Amino acid sequence: MKDATAVNSTRWALFQRLKQTGSPIEVSTGGRTKFNRTRLQLPKTHWLDAACVGNVEMLQVHAKKPLLISAKGWGNRQMSTTNKYGFPVRHRTRCKTFFGFGTGDMVRAVLPSGKFAGTHVGRLTVRESGVFEMRTPLGKVSPVRHKYCESIHRNDGYMYAFSTNVQ
């Protein structure tokens, strides 16, 4: 209960400060937001819930595929993995890039054959062997060889994708 109290008092203080700016601010309950969303027949997504807060009579959605951004981090510096007793069991290489690609890079892979034949865009997980793994909005694609990859965006700690569930 102490944690909930701290969150609520921080939220209330933030609301009071925002009110002092003079900008129009709308607040509401979660029940009201859900009522607006279901009445307008919108799917449950974070960005549409934010648009349904308060008294909403009508909502025009101009974006068909909004950009989704999720924090993934930069990896870690741990050089070996330990077992439950603290003894090292696996070793990691010092090198973070292989064949010009690093984990977290956004790439376009044109795979000529196999189960995942076709063009895929996603975030790479690199390996020393040159056979990578790719995460796309539709799922995991593996194996992806380095010679079929074309770099789109270097790792900056985030993963970007377009929403696929908007009508």
DSSP file with accessible surface (Angstrom, degrees, kcal/mol):
  #  RESIDUE AA STRUCTURE BP1 BP2  ACC     N-H-->O    O-->H-N    N-H-->O    O-->H-N    TCO  KAPPA ALPHA  PHI   PSI    X-CA   Y-CA   Z-CA
    1    1 A M     >        0   0  195      0, 0.0     4,-2.0     0, 0.0     5,-0.1   0.000 360.0 360.0 360.0 -29.5    0.0    0.0    0.0
    2    2 A K  H  >  +     0   0  178      1,-0.2     4,-1.9     2,-0.2     5,-0.1   0.892 360.0  49.6 -64.7 -38.4    2.9    2.3    0.6
    3    3 A D  H  > S+     0   0  131      2,-0.2     4,-2.3     1,-0.2    -1,-0.2   0.905 109.6  50.5 -67.0 -41.9    4.0    2.1   -3.0
    4    4 A A  H  > S+     0   0   50      1,-0.2     4,-2.6     2,-0.2    -1,-0.2   0.897 109.1  52.6 -63.1 -38.5    0.5    2.8   -4.3
    5    5 A T  H  X S+     0   0   90     -4,-2.0     4,-2.5     2,-0.2     5,-0.2   0.916 108.7  49.7 -63.1 -41.8    0.4    5.9   -2.1
    6    6 A A  H  X S+     0   0   50     -4,-1.9     4,-2.1     2,-0.2    -2,-0.2   0.916 111.8  48.1 -64.5 -41.3    3.7    7.1   -3.5
    7    7 A V  H  X S+     0   0   78     -4,-2.3     4,-2.5     1,-0.2    -2,-0.2   0.939 113.4  47.3 -64.7 -45.6    2.5    6.6   -7.1
    8    8 A N  H  X S+     0   0   81     -4,-2.6     4,-2.4     1,-0.2    -2,-0.2   0.900 112.0  48.8 -65.6 -40.1   -0.8    8.4   -6.5
    9    9 A S  H  X S+     0   0   69     -4,-2.5     4,-2.3    -5,-0.2    -1,-0.2   0.901 112.5  48.9 -68.4 -36.3    0.7   11.4   -4.7
   10   10 A T  H  X S+     0   0   95     -4,-2.1     4,-2.4    -5,-0.2    -2,-0.2   0.921 111.4  49.9 -66.0 -42.3    3.3   11.8   -7.5
   11   11 A R  H  X S+     0   0  149     -4,-2.5     4,-2.4     1,-0.2    -2,-0.2   0.917 111.5  48.6 -61.5 -43.6    0.5   11.6  -10.1
   12   12 A W  H  X S+     0   0  159     -4,-2.4     4,-2.3     2,-0.2    -2,-0.2   0.917 111.1  49.5 -65.4 -41.5   -1.5   14.2   -8.2
   13   13 A A  H  X S+     0   0   55     -4,-2.3     4,-2.2     2,-0.2    -2,-0.2   0.907 111.3  49.9 -64.2 -39.9    1.5   16.6   -7.9
   14   14 A L  H  X S+     0   0  105     -4,-2.4     4,-2.4     1,-0.2    -2,-0.2   0.923 109.7  51.1 -63.8 -42.9    2.2   16.2  -11.6
   15   15 A F  H  X S+     0   0   43     -4,-2.4     4,-2.1     1,-0.2    -2,-0.2   0.924 109.5  50.3 -60.5 -43.8   -1.4   17.0  -12.4
   16   16 A Q  H  X S+     0   0   58     -4,-2.3     4,-1.3     1,-0.2    -1,-0.2   0.912 111.6  48.0 -62.5 -41.3   -1.3   20.1  -10.3
   17   17 A R  H  X S+     0   0  185     -4,-2.2     4,-0.6     1,-0.2    -1,-0.2   0.894 111.2  50.2 -65.8 -41.4    1.9   21.3  -12.0
   18   18 A L  H ><>S+     0   0   81     -4,-2.4     3,-0.8     1,-0.2     5,-0.5   0.861 106.5  56.2 -65.7 -34.7    0.4   20.7  -15.5
   19   19 A K  H ><5S+     0   0  113     -4,-2.1     3,-1.2     1,-0.2    -1,-0.2   0.859 100.2  59.7 -64.3 -33.0   -2.7   22.6  -14.5
   20   20 A Q  H 3<5S+     0   0  158     -4,-1.3    -1,-0.2     1,-0.3    -2,-0.2   0.725  91.8  68.4 -69.4 -20.1   -0.6   25.7  -13.7
   21   21 A T  T <<5S-     0   0   89     -3,-0.8    -1,-0.3    -4,-0.6    -2,-0.2   0.723 102.7-128.8 -71.5 -21.6    0.8   25.8  -17.2
   22   22 A G  T < 5 +     0   0   67     -3,-1.2    -3,-0.1    -4,-0.4    -2,-0.1   0.411  61.5 136.7  89.0  -3.7   -2.6   26.8  -18.6
   23   23 A S      < -     0   0   74     -5,-0.5     2,-0.3     1,-0.1    -1,-0.3  -0.465  67.5 -95.7 -73.8 149.6   -2.6   24.1  -21.2
   24   24 A P        -     0   0  136      0, 0.0     2,-0.4     0, 0.0    -1,-0.1  -0.512  48.4-174.1 -69.1 126.9   -5.9   22.2  -21.8
   25   25 A I        -     0   0   62     -2,-0.3     2,-0.5    -6,-0.1   -10,-0.0  -0.982  11.1-163.4-126.8 134.0   -5.7   19.0  -19.7
   26   26 A E        +     0   0  114     -2,-0.4     2,-0.3    28,-0.0    27,-0.1  -0.972  10.8 177.7-119.1 127.6   -8.3   16.1  -19.8
   27   27 A V        +     0   0   89     -2,-0.5     2,-0.3    26,-0.0    -2,-0.0  -0.927   8.8 153.9-126.0 154.4   -8.4   13.5  -17.0
   28   28 A S        -     0   0   50     -2,-0.3     2,-0.2    26,-0.1    25,-0.1  -0.957  40.1 -85.8-163.4 176.6  -10.8   10.6  -16.6
   29   29 A T     >  -     0   0   94     -2,-0.3     4,-1.9     1,-0.1    25,-0.3  -0.491  36.7-113.8 -91.1 165.7  -11.2    7.1  -15.1
   30   30 A G  H  > S+     0   0   60      1,-0.2     4,-2.4     2,-0.2     5,-0.2   0.840 116.9  57.4 -66.3 -32.2  -10.3    3.9  -16.8
   31   31 A G  H  > S+     0   0   54      2,-0.2     4,-2.3     1,-0.2    -1,-0.2   0.906 106.2  48.1 -65.2 -41.7  -14.0    2.9  -17.0
   32   32 A R  H  > S+     0   0   91      2,-0.2     4,-2.5     1,-0.2    -2,-0.2   0.910 111.0  51.4 -65.1 -40.4  -14.8    6.1  -19.0
   33   33 A T  H  X S+     0   0   16     -4,-1.9     4,-2.4     1,-0.2    -2,-0.2   0.933 111.6  46.6 -62.7 -44.4  -11.9    5.4  -21.3
   34   34 A K  H  X S+     0   0  122     -4,-2.4     4,-2.6     2,-0.2     5,-0.3   0.899 110.2  53.5 -65.9 -39.2  -13.1    1.9  -22.0
   35   35 A F  H  X S+     0   0  103     -4,-2.3     4,-2.4     1,-0.2    -2,-0.2   0.939 111.0  46.1 -59.0 -47.1  -16.7    3.1  -22.5
   36   36 A N  H  X S+     0   0    1     -4,-2.5     4,-2.1    16,-0.2    -2,-0.2   0.913 112.9  50.3 -62.5 -42.4  -15.5    5.6  -25.1
   37   37 A R  H  <>S+     0   0   21     -4,-2.4     5,-2.3     1,-0.2     4,-0.3   0.928 114.0  42.8 -64.7 -44.3  -13.3    3.0  -26.9
   38   38 A T  H ><5S+     0   0   78     -4,-2.6     3,-0.9     3,-0.2    -1,-0.2   0.894 113.0  53.0 -71.2 -36.0  -16.1    0.3  -27.1
   39   39 A R  H 3<5S+     0   0   97     -4,-2.4    -1,-0.2    -5,-0.3    -2,-0.2   0.891 112.9  44.0 -65.0 -36.6  -18.7    2.9  -28.1
   40   40 A L  T 3<5S-     0   0   44     -4,-2.1    -1,-0.3    -5,-0.2    -2,-0.2   0.412 111.4-125.4 -87.0   0.2  -16.4    4.1  -31.0
   41   41 A Q  T < 5 +     0   0  175     -3,-0.9    -3,-0.2    -4,-0.3    -2,-0.1   0.914  54.3 155.2  55.3  52.5  -15.6    0.4  -31.9
   42   42 A L      < -     0   0   38     -5,-2.3    -1,-0.2    -6,-0.1    -2,-0.1  -0.815  45.6-109.2-106.9 147.5  -11.8    0.9  -31.6
   43   43 A P        -     0   0   31      0, 0.0     2,-1.1     0, 0.0     5,-0.1  -0.351  40.6 -97.8 -70.8 157.3   -9.3   -1.8  -30.9
   44   44 A K        +     0   0  141      4,-0.1     2,-0.3     3,-0.0     3,-0.1  -0.651  66.3 141.0 -81.0 101.2   -7.5   -1.9  -27.5
   45   45 A T     >  -     0   0   17     -2,-1.1     4,-2.3     1,-0.1     5,-0.2  -0.960  59.1-117.4-135.6 157.7   -4.2   -0.2  -28.0
   46   46 A H  H  > S+     0   0  170     -2,-0.3     4,-1.9     1,-0.2     5,-0.1   0.915 112.7  48.4 -62.8 -44.0   -2.2    2.2  -25.9
   47   47 A W  H  > S+     0   0   71      1,-0.2     4,-1.0     2,-0.2    -1,-0.2   0.854 113.2  46.6 -71.8 -31.8   -2.3    5.1  -28.3
   48   48 A L  H  > S+     0   0    3      2,-0.2     4,-1.0     1,-0.2    -1,-0.2   0.854 108.8  55.7 -77.4 -31.9   -6.0    4.8  -29.0
   49   49 A D  H >< S+     0   0   28     -4,-2.3     3,-0.6     1,-0.2    -2,-0.2   0.900 104.6  53.9 -62.7 -38.7   -6.8    4.6  -25.2
   50   50 A A  H >< S+     0   0   67     -4,-1.9     3,-0.7     1,-0.2    -1,-0.2   0.853 108.1  50.1 -64.6 -31.2   -4.9    7.9  -24.8
   51   51 A A  H 3< S+     0   0   44     -4,-1.0    -1,-0.2     1,-0.2    -2,-0.2   0.691 105.7  57.9 -79.0 -17.4   -7.2    9.4  -27.4
   52   52 A C  T << S+     0   0    0     -4,-1.0   -16,-0.2    -3,-0.6    -1,-0.2   0.285  75.9 123.1 -97.2   9.4  -10.3    8.1  -25.6
   53   53 A V  S <  S-     0   0   45     -3,-0.7     2,-0.1    -4,-0.2   -23,-0.1  -0.518  70.1  -5.5 -74.2 136.6   -9.7    9.8  -22.3
   54   54 A G  S    S-     0   0    2    -25,-0.3     2,-1.0    -2,-0.2   -18,-0.1  -0.427 120.1 -11.5  87.1-156.4  -12.5   12.1  -21.0
   55   55 A N        +     0   0  111     -2,-0.1     2,-0.6   -19,-0.0    -2,-0.1  -0.737  69.8 172.7 -86.4 103.2  -15.7   13.2  -22.8
   56   56 A V        +     0   0   19     -2,-1.0     3,-0.1    -4,-0.2    -2,-0.1  -0.953  15.0 172.1-117.5 114.3  -15.2   12.0  -26.4
   57   57 A E  S    S+     0   0  158     -2,-0.6     2,-0.3     1,-0.3    -1,-0.2   0.869  72.9   0.8 -84.6 -43.2  -18.1   12.4  -28.8
   58   58 A M        -     0   0  137      2,-0.0     2,-0.4   -18,-0.0    -1,-0.3  -0.990  60.8-162.2-147.3 149.3  -16.3   11.5  -32.0
   59   59 A L        -     0   0   57     -2,-0.3     2,-0.6    -3,-0.1    -7,-0.0  -0.983   4.4-160.0-140.2 124.6  -12.8   10.5  -33.0
   60   60 A Q        -     0   0  133     -2,-0.4     2,-0.7     2,-0.0    -2,-0.0  -0.929  11.2-155.8-104.4 120.1  -11.2   10.6  -36.4
   61   61 A V        +     0   0   48     -2,-0.6    -2,-0.0     1,-0.2   -13,-0.0  -0.852  18.1 172.8 -98.5 115.0   -8.2    8.3  -36.7
   62   62 A H        +     0   0  160     -2,-0.7     2,-0.5     2,-0.0    -1,-0.2   0.721  58.0  80.3 -92.5 -25.9   -5.9    9.5  -39.5
   63   63 A A        -     0   0   47      1,-0.2    -1,-0.0     0, 0.0    -2,-0.0  -0.728  50.9-178.9 -87.3 124.2   -3.0    7.1  -38.8
   64   64 A K  S    S+     0   0  140     -2,-0.5   102,-0.2     1,-0.3    -1,-0.2   0.813  81.3  21.7 -88.0 -35.9   -3.5    3.7  -40.2
   65   65 A K  S    S-     0   0  132    100,-0.1    -1,-0.3    99,-0.0    99,-0.1  -0.777  79.8-160.6-134.6  90.9   -0.2    2.2  -39.0
   66   66 A P        -     0   0   21      0, 0.0    97,-2.5     0, 0.0     2,-0.5  -0.346  28.5-104.2 -71.1 154.7    1.3    4.0  -36.0
   67   67 A L  E     -A  162   0A  92     95,-0.2     2,-0.5    93,-0.0    95,-0.2  -0.674  32.4-153.5 -80.6 123.6    5.0    3.6  -35.2
   68   68 A L  E     -A  161   0A  79     93,-4.0    93,-1.9    -2,-0.5     2,-0.4  -0.871  11.0-170.4 -99.5 130.8    5.5    1.4  -32.1
   69   69 A I  E     +A  160   0A 101     -2,-0.5     2,-0.4    91,-0.2    91,-0.2  -0.980   5.6 179.0-124.2 127.6    8.7    2.0  -30.2
   70   70 A S  E     -A  159   0A  49     89,-2.1    89,-2.7    -2,-0.4     2,-0.3  -0.997  30.2-118.5-131.5 137.3   10.0   -0.3  -27.4
   71   71 A A  E     +A  158   0A  77     -2,-0.4    87,-0.3    87,-0.2    86,-0.1  -0.538  35.3 166.0 -73.5 130.3   13.1    0.0  -25.3
   72   72 A K        -     0   0  107     85,-3.1     3,-0.3    -2,-0.3    86,-0.2   0.520  35.9-136.1-120.3 -16.2   15.5   -3.0  -25.7
   73   73 A G        -     0   0   33     84,-2.0    84,-0.2     1,-0.2    -1,-0.1  -0.142  25.0 -82.0  85.1 178.9   18.7   -1.7  -24.2
   74   74 A W        -     0   0  173      1,-0.4     2,-0.2    82,-0.1    -1,-0.2   0.206  65.6-110.4-106.7   9.2   22.3   -1.9  -25.3
   75   75 A G        -     0   0   68     -3,-0.3    -1,-0.4    82,-0.1     2,-0.3  -0.538  42.1 -83.2  90.8-161.2   23.1   -5.4  -24.0
   76   76 A N        -     0   0   83     -2,-0.2    -3,-0.0     2,-0.1     0, 0.0  -0.908  13.3-127.6-142.4 172.8   25.5   -5.9  -21.1
   77   77 A R        +     0   0  228     -2,-0.3     2,-0.3     2,-0.0    -2,-0.0   0.291  59.6 131.6-104.4   7.0   29.2   -6.2  -20.3
   78   78 A Q        -     0   0   92      1,-0.2    -2,-0.1     0, 0.0     3,-0.1  -0.474  39.5-164.9 -66.0 123.2   29.1   -9.5  -18.5
   79   79 A M        +     0   0   75     -2,-0.3    13,-2.9     1,-0.2     2,-0.3   0.657  67.9  27.0 -88.9 -17.8   31.9  -11.7  -20.0
   80   80 A S  E    S-B   91   0B  37     11,-0.2     2,-0.4     9,-0.0    11,-0.2  -0.999  70.9-130.0-145.6 147.2   30.7  -15.0  -18.7
   81   81 A T  E     -B   90   0B  32      9,-1.8     8,-3.5    -2,-0.3     9,-1.5  -0.772  29.0-148.6 -92.1 139.8   27.5  -16.6  -17.6
   82   82 A T  E     -B   88   0B  65     -2,-0.4     2,-0.1     6,-0.3    -2,-0.0  -0.735   6.2-127.1-110.4 157.6   27.5  -18.3  -14.2
   83   83 A N    >   -     0   0   60      4,-2.2     3,-1.8    -2,-0.3    -1,-0.1  -0.211  49.8 -79.5 -85.7-171.9   25.7  -21.3  -12.7
   84   84 A K  T 3  S+     0   0  179      1,-0.3    -1,-0.1     2,-0.1    -2,-0.0   0.693 131.8  53.3 -68.1 -15.2   23.7  -21.2   -9.5
   85   85 A Y  T 3  S-     0   0  164      2,-0.1    -1,-0.3     0, 0.0    -3,-0.0   0.471 119.7-106.5 -94.7  -4.8   26.9  -21.5   -7.4
   86   86 A G  S <  S+     0   0   48     -3,-1.8    -2,-0.1     1,-0.3     3,-0.0   0.524  73.9 136.7  94.2   5.4   28.6  -18.5   -9.1
   87   87 A F        -     0   0  140      1,-0.1    -4,-2.2     2,-0.0    -1,-0.3  -0.680  61.7-106.9 -87.4 141.1   31.1  -20.5  -11.3
   88   88 A P  E     +B   82   0B  87      0, 0.0    -6,-0.3     0, 0.0     3,-0.1  -0.435  44.0 164.2 -67.8 133.2   31.5  -19.4  -14.9
   89   89 A V  E     +     0   0B  81     -8,-3.5     2,-0.3     1,-0.3    -7,-0.2   0.605  62.1  35.0-120.7 -25.9   29.9  -21.9  -17.4
   90   90 A R  E     -B   81   0B 166     -9,-1.5    -9,-1.8     2,-0.0     2,-0.4  -0.983  66.3-147.8-133.2 148.7   29.8  -19.9  -20.6
   91   91 A H  E     -B   80   0B 146     -2,-0.3     2,-0.3   -11,-0.2   -11,-0.2  -0.910   6.6-151.6-117.2 139.2   32.1  -17.3  -22.2
   92   92 A R        -     0   0  101    -13,-2.9     2,-0.1    -2,-0.4    -2,-0.0  -0.838  23.8-114.0-105.4 148.9   31.1  -14.4  -24.4
   93   93 A T        -     0   0   62     -2,-0.3    -1,-0.0     2,-0.2     0, 0.0  -0.382  15.0-128.8 -76.6 159.4   33.4  -12.9  -27.0
   94   94 A R  S    S+     0   0  225     -2,-0.1     2,-0.3     2,-0.0    -1,-0.1   0.785  86.7  88.9 -75.0 -28.2   34.8   -9.4  -26.6
   95   95 A C        -     0   0   62      1,-0.1    -2,-0.2     2,-0.0    33,-0.1  -0.532  52.9-174.7 -76.8 133.4   33.6   -8.5  -30.1
   96   96 A K        +     0   0  125     -2,-0.3     7,-0.7     1,-0.1     2,-0.4   0.549  66.4  60.2-103.0 -12.9   30.0   -7.2  -30.4
   97   97 A T  E     -C  102   0C  84      5,-0.2     2,-0.4     3,-0.0     5,-0.2  -0.948  58.2-172.6-120.0 142.7   29.8   -7.0  -34.2
   98   98 A F  E >  S-C  101   0C  30      3,-2.8     3,-2.0    -2,-0.4    29,-0.1  -1.000  74.3  -8.3-134.0 129.3   30.1   -9.8  -36.7
   99   99 A F  T 3  S-     0   0  111     -2,-0.4    -1,-0.1     1,-0.3     3,-0.1   0.803 129.9 -55.6  56.8  31.7   30.3   -9.3  -40.5
  100  100 A G  T 3  S+     0   0   48      1,-0.2     2,-0.4     0, 0.0    -1,-0.3   0.512 118.1 104.3  83.7   3.9   29.4   -5.6  -40.0
  101  101 A F  E <   -C   98   0C  20     -3,-2.0    -3,-2.8    53,-0.0     2,-0.3  -0.914  48.4-165.6-120.0 147.0   26.2   -6.3  -38.1
  102  102 A G  E >   -C   97   0C   7     -2,-0.4     3,-2.0    -5,-0.2    22,-0.2  -0.885  38.7 -83.4-124.6 159.5   25.5   -5.9  -34.4
  103  103 A T  T 3  S+     0   0   62     -7,-0.7    22,-0.2    -2,-0.3     3,-0.1  -0.407 116.4  29.7 -61.4 131.7   22.7   -7.2  -32.1
  104  104 A G  T 3  S+     0   0    2     20,-2.8    52,-0.3     1,-0.4    -1,-0.2   0.237  83.9 137.1 101.5 -11.8   19.8   -4.7  -32.3
  105  105 A D    <   -     0   0    8     -3,-2.0    19,-2.4    19,-0.2     2,-0.5  -0.426  54.1-128.6 -66.9 141.4   20.5   -3.5  -35.9
  106  106 A M  E     +DE 123 153D  21     47,-3.1    46,-3.0    17,-0.2    47,-2.0  -0.811  39.8 171.9 -89.2 126.8   17.4   -3.2  -38.1
  107  107 A V  E     -DE 122 151D   0     15,-2.5    15,-2.0    -2,-0.5     2,-0.5  -0.917  35.8-132.5-134.5 160.0   18.0   -5.0  -41.4
  108  108 A R  E     -DE 121 150D  94     42,-2.7    42,-1.9    -2,-0.3     2,-0.5  -0.976  27.2-166.5-109.4 122.4   16.1   -6.1  -44.5
  109  109 A A  E     -DE 120 149D   0     11,-3.1    11,-2.6    -2,-0.5     2,-0.8  -0.950  11.6-163.1-114.4 125.5   16.8   -9.7  -45.3
  110  110 A V  E     -D  119   0D  78     38,-1.8     9,-0.2    -2,-0.5     7,-0.1  -0.887  14.0-165.4-106.2  99.2   15.9  -11.2  -48.7
  111  111 A L  E     -D  118   0D  12      7,-2.8     7,-2.6    -2,-0.8    -2,-0.0  -0.764   7.7-161.4 -90.9 121.4   16.0  -14.9  -48.2
  112  112 A P        -     0   0   85      0, 0.0     2,-0.3     0, 0.0    -1,-0.1   0.806  65.6  -0.4 -75.5 -30.2   16.0  -16.8  -51.5
  113  113 A S  S    S+     0   0   92      5,-0.1     3,-0.3     3,-0.1     2,-0.2  -0.927  86.1  63.1-151.2 173.0   14.9  -20.2  -50.2
  114  114 A G  S >  S-     0   0   61     -2,-0.3     3,-1.4     1,-0.2    -3,-0.0  -0.470  95.7 -43.1 102.4-173.8   13.8  -22.3  -47.2
  115  115 A K  T 3  S+     0   0  188      1,-0.3    -1,-0.2    -2,-0.2     0, 0.0   0.852 138.5  41.2 -61.8 -35.9   11.0  -22.1  -44.8
  116  116 A F  T 3  S+     0   0   61     -3,-0.3    -5,-0.3    27,-0.1    -1,-0.3  -0.067  80.6 158.6-105.5  32.8   11.2  -18.3  -44.4
  117  117 A A    <   +     0   0   55     -3,-1.4     2,-0.3    -5,-0.1    -3,-0.1  -0.279  40.2  52.2 -59.7 137.9   11.8  -17.4  -48.1
  118  118 A G  E    S-D  111   0D  34     -7,-2.6    -7,-2.8    -5,-0.1     2,-0.5  -0.817  96.1 -42.6 130.8-169.9   11.0  -13.8  -48.9
  119  119 A T  E     +D  110   0D  90     -2,-0.3     2,-0.4    -9,-0.2    -9,-0.2  -0.852  53.1 179.5-101.5 129.9   11.7  -10.4  -47.7
  120  120 A H  E     -D  109   0D  41    -11,-2.6   -11,-3.1    -2,-0.5     2,-0.4  -0.975  14.2-161.2-130.0 143.1   11.8   -9.7  -43.9
  121  121 A V  E     +D  108   0D  63     -2,-0.4     2,-0.3   -13,-0.2   -13,-0.2  -0.993  39.5 106.9-123.5 127.0   12.5   -6.5  -42.0
  122  122 A G  E     -D  107   0D   3    -15,-2.0   -15,-2.5    -2,-0.4     2,-0.4  -0.962  64.6 -58.5-173.1-168.5   13.4   -6.8  -38.3
  123  123 A R  E     -DF 106 135D  34     12,-2.4    12,-2.5    -2,-0.3   -17,-0.2  -0.791  50.0-134.0-101.1 131.8   15.9   -6.6  -35.5
  124  124 A L  E     - F   0 134D   0    -19,-2.4   -20,-2.8    -2,-0.4     2,-0.5  -0.537  14.7-161.8 -89.3 149.2   19.0   -8.9  -35.6
  125  125 A T  E     - F   0 133D  46      8,-2.7     8,-2.2   -22,-0.2     2,-0.2  -0.991  30.5-147.9-119.0 116.1   20.6  -11.1  -33.0
  126  126 A V        -     0   0   16     -2,-0.5     2,-0.3     6,-0.2     6,-0.1  -0.502  15.8-169.1 -91.7 156.0   24.1  -11.7  -34.3
  127  127 A R    >   -     0   0  101     -2,-0.2     3,-1.5   -29,-0.1     5,-0.0  -0.964  34.1-117.1-136.5 156.3   26.4  -14.7  -33.9
  128  128 A E  T 3  S+     0   0  131     -2,-0.3   -29,-0.1     1,-0.3     4,-0.1   0.807 110.3  64.8 -63.2 -28.3   30.0  -15.3  -34.7
  129  129 A S  T 3  S-     0   0   84      2,-0.2    -1,-0.3     1,-0.1     3,-0.1   0.684 110.3-117.4 -71.0 -17.6   29.2  -18.0  -37.2
  130  130 A G  S <  S+     0   0    1     -3,-1.5    16,-2.0     1,-0.2     2,-0.7   0.447  82.3 116.9  91.8  -0.6   27.4  -15.4  -39.5
  131  131 A V  E     - G   0 145D  29     14,-0.2    14,-0.2    15,-0.1    -1,-0.2  -0.897  49.8-173.2-102.4 107.4   24.0  -17.2  -39.1
  132  132 A F  E     - G   0 144D   0     12,-3.4    12,-2.3    -2,-0.7     2,-0.4  -0.367  21.9-130.7 -99.2 174.8   21.8  -14.7  -37.4
  133  133 A E  E     -F  125   0D  27     -8,-2.2    -8,-2.7    10,-0.2     2,-0.4  -0.956  20.4-156.9-123.5 143.9   18.3  -14.6  -35.9
  134  134 A M  E     -FG 124 141D   0      7,-2.7     7,-3.3    -2,-0.4     2,-0.5  -0.974   7.8-153.6-127.9 137.2   15.8  -11.9  -36.7
  135  135 A R  E     +FG 123 140D 120    -12,-2.5   -12,-2.4    -2,-0.4     5,-0.2  -0.949  20.9 176.9-107.3 122.9   12.7  -10.7  -34.8
  136  136 A T  E >   - G   0 139D  20      3,-2.9     3,-1.4    -2,-0.5   -14,-0.1  -0.725  47.5-101.0-114.1 168.4   10.0   -9.2  -36.9
  137  137 A P  T 3  S+     0   0   71      0, 0.0     3,-0.1     0, 0.0    27,-0.1   0.782 125.4  50.8 -60.3 -22.7    6.5   -7.9  -35.8
  138  138 A L  T 3  S-     0   0  158      1,-0.3     2,-0.3    26,-0.0    -3,-0.0   0.531 124.4 -83.1 -92.7  -7.9    5.1  -11.2  -37.1
  139  139 A G  E <   -G  136   0D  33     -3,-1.4    -3,-2.9     2,-0.0     2,-0.3  -0.899  65.5 -26.5 140.5-166.0    7.6  -13.4  -35.1
  140  140 A K  E     -G  135   0D 102     -2,-0.3     2,-0.5    -5,-0.2    -5,-0.2  -0.642  42.1-164.2 -90.5 139.3   11.0  -15.0  -35.2
  141  141 A V  E     -G  134   0D   5     -7,-3.3    -7,-2.7    -2,-0.3     3,-0.1  -0.987  19.2-161.2-122.2 120.8   12.9  -15.7  -38.5
  142  142 A S  E     +     0   0D  36     -2,-0.5    -9,-0.1     1,-0.2     2,-0.1  -0.975  56.8  30.9-155.7 138.4   15.9  -18.0  -38.2
  143  143 A P  E     +     0   0D  76      0, 0.0     2,-0.5     0, 0.0    -1,-0.2   0.571  63.7 168.4 -87.2 149.3   18.4  -18.8  -39.7
  144  144 A V  E     -G  132   0D   0    -12,-2.3   -12,-3.4    -3,-0.1     2,-0.2  -0.974  25.0-143.7-124.9 113.3   19.3  -15.6  -41.6
  145  145 A R  E >   -G  131   0D 123     -2,-0.5     3,-1.7   -14,-0.2     4,-0.2  -0.522  17.7-122.9 -78.9 148.0   22.7  -15.6  -43.2
  146  146 A H  G >  S+     0   0   64    -16,-2.0     3,-1.5     1,-0.3    -1,-0.1   0.797 106.5  65.4 -61.8 -29.3   24.7  -12.4  -43.1
  147  147 A K  G 3  S+     0   0  142      1,-0.3    -1,-0.3   -17,-0.2    -2,-0.0   0.707 100.4  51.6 -71.4 -14.1   25.1  -12.3  -46.9
  148  148 A Y  G <  S+     0   0   78     -3,-1.7   -38,-1.8   -39,-0.0     2,-0.3   0.418  92.9  98.1 -97.7   1.4   21.3  -11.8  -47.3
  149  149 A C  E <   -E  109   0D  17     -3,-1.5     2,-0.4    -4,-0.2   -40,-0.2  -0.720  48.8-170.9 -98.7 140.9   21.1   -8.8  -44.9
  150  150 A E  E     -E  108   0D 112    -42,-1.9   -42,-2.7    -2,-0.3     2,-0.1  -0.997  28.6-120.9-127.3 124.2   21.1   -5.2  -45.8
  151  151 A S  E     +E  107   0D  45     -2,-0.4   -44,-0.2   -44,-0.2     3,-0.1  -0.407  35.3 166.8 -70.0 134.5   21.4   -2.7  -42.9
  152  152 A I  E    S+     0   0D  79    -46,-3.0     2,-0.3     1,-0.3   -45,-0.2   0.718  70.1   1.2-109.0 -43.6   18.6   -0.2  -42.5
  153  153 A H  E     -E  106   0D  74    -47,-2.0   -47,-3.1     0, 0.0    -1,-0.3  -0.972  69.5-125.1-153.8 130.0   19.3    1.3  -39.0
  154  154 A R        -     0   0  132     -2,-0.3   -49,-0.1   -49,-0.2     2,-0.1  -0.385  48.0 -81.0 -74.2 156.3   22.1    0.7  -36.5
  155  155 A N        +     0   0   32      1,-0.1   -50,-0.1    -2,-0.1    -1,-0.1  -0.307  49.5 165.1 -60.5 128.7   21.2   -0.2  -32.9
  156  156 A D        -     0   0   45      2,-0.4    -1,-0.1   -52,-0.3   -82,-0.1   0.155  67.2 -90.6-127.0  15.2   20.2    2.7  -30.7
  157  157 A G  S    S+     0   0    4      1,-0.3   -85,-3.1   -84,-0.2   -84,-2.0   0.452  99.1  89.7  93.7  -0.6   18.7    0.7  -27.8
  158  158 A Y  E     -A   71   0A 112    -87,-0.3    -2,-0.4   -86,-0.2     2,-0.4  -0.903  64.3-138.3-127.6 158.5   15.1    0.7  -29.2
  159  159 A M  E     -A   70   0A  36    -89,-2.7   -89,-2.1    -2,-0.3     2,-0.4  -0.961  20.4-160.1-116.2 133.4   13.1   -1.6  -31.5
  160  160 A Y  E     +A   69   0A  60     -2,-0.4     2,-0.3   -91,-0.2   -91,-0.2  -0.919  20.3 151.3-115.7 140.1   10.8    0.1  -34.1
  161  161 A A  E     -A   68   0A  19    -93,-1.9   -93,-4.0    -2,-0.4     2,-0.4  -0.980  40.6-113.4-158.1 156.1    7.8   -1.5  -35.9
  162  162 A F  E     -A   67   0A 124     -2,-0.3   -95,-0.2   -95,-0.2     2,-0.1  -0.773  41.5-104.3 -92.2 142.9    4.5   -0.4  -37.4
  163  163 A S        -     0   0    5    -97,-2.5     3,-0.1    -2,-0.4    -1,-0.1  -0.375  30.5-171.8 -64.7 141.5    1.3   -1.6  -35.8
  164  164 A T        +     0   0   93      1,-0.1    -1,-0.1   -27,-0.1   -99,-0.0   0.411  69.0  71.6-115.1   0.5   -0.4   -4.3  -37.6
  165  165 A N        +     0   0   85      2,-0.1     2,-0.4  -122,-0.0    -1,-0.1   0.170  66.7 107.5-108.8  20.3   -3.7   -4.6  -35.8
  166  166 A V              0   0   33   -102,-0.2  -124,-0.0    -3,-0.1  -102,-0.0  -0.834 360.0 360.0 -99.6 132.1   -5.5   -1.4  -36.9
  167  167 A Q              0   0  172     -2,-0.4    -2,-0.1     0, 0.0    -3,-0.0  -0.557 360.0 360.0 -77.7 360.0   -8.4   -1.8  -39.3
